[in-house]
Amino acid sequence: MDTTGSATERAYAFTKDAILTRRYGGGELISEGDIAAGVGVSRTPVREALLRLQSEGLVRLYPKRGALIVPVSQEEVDDVVETRRLVEGHTAERAAAAPADVRGPLAERLADLLGTMRAELAGDRRAFIAADRRFHGEIVAASGNAILAGLYDSLRDRQLRMMEEGTRTAERMRRSVEEHEAILEAVRAADPVAAREAVSVHLGTAARWLGARR
């Protein structure tokens, strides 16, 4: 049984969640010992987990001092939004142009996720965000390009750190649902131009909320 591997995964998941939910804030220096105590593992798997997080750009390691949580910069905000536009505009266009036997099941999955988002408008904010992320993820995955799917996941991780607590208001959540409806309808209608435009509008809204400059 690979106990070291599972311990590394636990340390990685714990630390990444703390970073993305900002329990560990940007600019904060954390030690291997603090993480090890929080997870209940030795320092070796923590060190391996931090190396992985450094490769993802979330921490910067300083030997004998610990790991610095990399602060979110304006450049990162701009880059994330711009890259999401490129990835998701392209994949939405492909999804809407896909054969009916691919597009139909995709539209059903998107409708289910949109239903979850509607149900959580006045409920669980994290469930709403998770359904939102999966909605876009389904469209990207439908392209069949695993590299784009992995890039999308990385972008959403980074964006999660950029969301100020309390900024996802009920009004903004309702706006998001409406914009997702437009994306779904374009996919259903097999209209690639409308799908790309609907994604562009939606990400334009996200750009304004995040304070992106482009």
GIVENSUL-V919189 format. One record per helix or strand of 3 or more residues. SS is the DSSP state (H for helix, E for strand). FROM is the first residue (numbers start at 1). LEN is the number of residues. If there is no record, write none. Layout:
<<SS FROM LEN> <SS FROM LEN>>
//
This chain:
<<H 3 18> <H 32 8> <H 43 13> <E 59 4> <E 66 4> <H 74 23> <H 100 20> <H 125 17> <H 146 17> <H 170 19> <H 192 19>>
//
